[in-house]
Amino acid sequence: MRLTKNLSCKYKVIKDMTTRIKAKFDNYWNEYCVNLALGCVIDPKVKLNFIIF
């Protein structure tokens, strides 16, 4: 929420820095979600029930 809020900051330095950080953050979590989902599918206790949820 802080990153999104700072995207509209009046200071150019803060706005530019926030834009770069948010891009890295979004990229990291997009890749991480796939890895997490794969781990859940492989786990015999969880299988696809967690993914469907």
FISEVO-587696 format. One record per residue (C-alpha): residue number from 1; residue in one letter; x, y, z. Coordinates in nm, 3 decimals, decimal comma, always signed. Layout:
N
(NUM; 'A'; (X; Y; Z))
...
***
This chain:
53
(1; 'M'; (+0,000; +0,000; +0,000))
(2; 'R'; (+0,290; +0,233; +0,075))
(3; 'L'; (+0,439; +0,177; -0,268))
(4; 'T'; (+0,111; +0,255; -0,440))
(5; 'K'; (+0,065; +0,565; -0,226))
(6; 'N'; (+0,415; +0,693; -0,306))
(7; 'L'; (+0,361; +0,656; -0,682))
(8; 'S'; (+0,169; +0,983; -0,668))
(9; 'C'; (+0,423; +1,166; -0,447))
(10; 'K'; (+0,501; +1,525; -0,542))
(11; 'Y'; (+0,876; +1,464; -0,515))
(12; 'K'; (+1,023; +1,325; -0,838))
(13; 'V'; (+1,303; +1,137; -0,659))
(14; 'I'; (+1,056; +0,947; -0,438))
(15; 'K'; (+0,824; +0,877; -0,732))
(16; 'D'; (+1,107; +0,741; -0,951))
(17; 'M'; (+1,248; +0,528; -0,670))
(18; 'T'; (+0,903; +0,390; -0,587))
(19; 'T'; (+0,839; +0,303; -0,952))
(20; 'R'; (+1,160; +0,097; -0,971))
(21; 'I'; (+1,098; -0,076; -0,637))
(22; 'K'; (+0,736; -0,159; -0,726))
(23; 'A'; (+0,844; -0,314; -1,057))
(24; 'K'; (+1,095; -0,539; -0,876))
(25; 'F'; (+0,840; -0,622; -0,605))
(26; 'D'; (+0,569; -0,717; -0,857))
(27; 'N'; (+0,815; -0,925; -1,060))
(28; 'Y'; (+0,932; -1,113; -0,750))
(29; 'W'; (+0,583; -1,198; -0,629))
(30; 'N'; (+0,461; -1,303; -0,975))
(31; 'E'; (+0,742; -1,559; -0,998))
(32; 'Y'; (+0,710; -1,663; -0,633))
(33; 'C'; (+0,339; -1,745; -0,664))
(34; 'V'; (+0,411; -2,001; -0,936))
(35; 'N'; (+0,685; -2,161; -0,725))
(36; 'L'; (+0,460; -2,171; -0,419))
(37; 'A'; (+0,174; -2,324; -0,616))
(38; 'L'; (+0,404; -2,592; -0,758))
(39; 'G'; (+0,521; -2,682; -0,407))
(40; 'C'; (+0,162; -2,717; -0,290))
(41; 'V'; (+0,073; -2,947; -0,578))
(42; 'I'; (+0,374; -3,171; -0,510))
(43; 'D'; (+0,300; -3,196; -0,135))
(44; 'P'; (+0,093; -3,516; -0,086))
(45; 'K'; (-0,096; -3,370; +0,211))
(46; 'V'; (-0,218; -3,064; +0,023))
(47; 'K'; (-0,243; -3,165; -0,345))
(48; 'L'; (-0,484; -2,953; -0,549))
(49; 'N'; (-0,727; -2,867; -0,267))
(50; 'F'; (-0,523; -2,563; -0,164))
(51; 'I'; (-0,483; -2,440; -0,523))
(52; 'I'; (-0,856; -2,467; -0,588))
(53; 'F'; (-0,923; -2,276; -0,266))
***
